[in-house]
Amino acid sequence: MSAFYDRMQATATRLIGRYGYAAQLKRAGAPTGPAYDPQPGQPTLHNCTVVETEYSLTNRDATLVQKGDKLGLISTAIDTAPLMSDQLMLADGTYNFVDLQPLSPGAQVLLYEFHCRK
């Protein structure tokens, strides 16, 4: 896209790489077997870099964010775009996405914001 957003994406990738840690996206494999008895396919793992962020005071228990939820950012330095159906494998376990939004001003994805839960 534009040189400005290219620089912003490079900065976001660099900072998430510096302050984040390695994680993996787990994507379910395509079902195999006959239509009347499909079997789940082997999941694929995609390496990514994430940085966890803190809850704000307004996002505490009794709101959309529950105790134990993870909020954070995923770098765009990944071989595939994350999907809501993916699972995020962090150091302390596997999480399902509650919300996943790309930050994409000017139609260029700079990073992904996530909210996930065990």
C-alpha positions as CSV (number, residue, x, y, z in Angstrom):
1,M,0.0,0.0,0.0
2,S,1.5,3.3,1.0
3,A,5.0,3.8,2.3
4,F,3.6,5.2,5.6
5,Y,1.7,2.0,6.4
6,D,4.6,-0.1,5.3
7,R,6.7,1.7,7.9
8,M,4.0,1.3,10.5
9,Q,3.7,-2.4,9.9
10,A,7.5,-2.8,10.1
11,T,7.5,-0.9,13.4
12,A,4.7,-3.0,14.8
13,T,6.4,-6.2,13.7
14,R,9.8,-5.1,15.2
15,L,8.3,-4.1,18.6
16,I,6.1,-7.2,18.9
17,G,9.2,-9.2,18.1
18,R,11.3,-7.4,20.7
19,Y,8.8,-7.4,23.6
20,G,6.7,-10.5,22.7
21,Y,7.3,-14.2,22.8
22,A,6.9,-17.2,20.4
23,A,3.5,-18.9,20.2
24,Q,1.6,-21.0,17.7
25,L,-1.7,-20.9,15.9
26,K,-3.3,-24.3,15.7
27,R,-5.6,-24.7,12.7
28,A,-7.9,-27.8,12.4
29,G,-7.2,-30.0,9.4
30,A,-9.6,-30.8,6.7
31,P,-12.0,-33.7,7.6
32,T,-11.1,-37.0,6.0
33,G,-13.1,-40.2,5.4
34,P,-16.5,-40.7,4.0
35,A,-19.2,-38.1,4.2
36,Y,-21.3,-40.2,6.6
37,D,-18.4,-40.6,9.0
38,P,-15.9,-37.8,8.6
39,Q,-12.7,-37.9,10.8
40,P,-10.9,-34.8,11.8
41,G,-7.7,-34.2,9.8
42,Q,-4.3,-33.5,11.3
43,P,-4.1,-29.9,12.6
44,T,-1.5,-27.6,11.2
45,L,0.7,-25.4,13.4
46,H,1.8,-21.9,12.4
47,N,4.5,-20.1,14.4
48,C,3.7,-16.5,15.4
49,T,4.9,-13.8,17.8
50,V,2.5,-12.4,20.4
51,V,2.6,-9.8,23.1
52,E,0.1,-9.9,26.0
53,T,-1.6,-6.7,27.1
54,E,-3.2,-5.9,30.4
55,Y,-7.0,-5.5,31.0
56,S,-8.2,-1.9,31.5
57,L,-10.1,-1.0,34.6
58,T,-13.4,-1.2,32.7
59,N,-12.6,-4.7,31.4
60,R,-12.7,-6.7,34.7
61,D,-14.8,-9.5,35.9
62,A,-18.6,-9.1,35.3
63,T,-17.9,-7.6,31.8
64,L,-16.9,-9.3,28.6
65,V,-13.5,-10.1,29.9
66,Q,-13.4,-12.9,32.5
67,K,-10.6,-13.9,34.9
68,G,-8.0,-16.0,33.1
69,D,-8.7,-14.4,29.7
70,K,-5.8,-13.3,27.6
71,L,-5.7,-10.0,25.6
72,G,-2.9,-9.1,23.2
73,L,-1.4,-8.5,19.8
74,I,-0.2,-10.9,17.1
75,S,2.4,-9.9,14.7
76,T,1.8,-10.0,10.9
77,A,5.1,-11.9,10.5
78,I,3.2,-15.1,10.1
79,D,2.6,-17.4,7.1
80,T,-1.2,-17.2,7.3
81,A,-3.8,-14.8,8.7
82,P,-5.3,-16.0,12.0
83,L,-8.9,-17.1,11.9
84,M,-11.5,-17.1,14.7
85,S,-11.7,-20.9,14.4
86,D,-8.0,-21.3,15.2
87,Q,-6.6,-21.9,18.6
88,L,-3.7,-20.0,20.2
89,M,-1.1,-22.1,21.9
90,L,0.6,-20.0,24.6
91,A,3.2,-21.0,27.2
92,D,0.5,-21.8,29.8
93,G,-2.0,-23.6,27.5
94,T,-4.2,-23.6,24.5
95,Y,-6.8,-20.9,24.1
96,N,-9.8,-20.3,21.9
97,F,-10.4,-16.9,20.3
98,V,-13.3,-14.9,21.7
99,D,-12.5,-12.0,19.5
100,L,-9.9,-11.4,16.8
101,Q,-9.6,-8.2,14.9
102,P,-7.0,-7.0,12.4
103,L,-5.8,-3.4,12.9
104,S,-5.9,-2.3,9.3
105,P,-6.0,1.4,8.5
106,G,-5.8,2.1,4.8
107,A,-6.7,-1.5,4.0
108,Q,-3.2,-2.8,5.2
109,V,-3.1,-5.1,8.2
110,L,-0.6,-3.8,10.7
111,L,-1.2,-6.4,13.5
112,Y,-4.0,-8.5,15.0
113,E,-5.7,-7.8,18.3
114,F,-7.0,-10.9,20.2
115,H,-9.1,-11.8,23.2
116,C,-8.9,-15.5,24.0
117,R,-10.1,-17.9,26.7
118,K,-9.3,-21.5,27.8
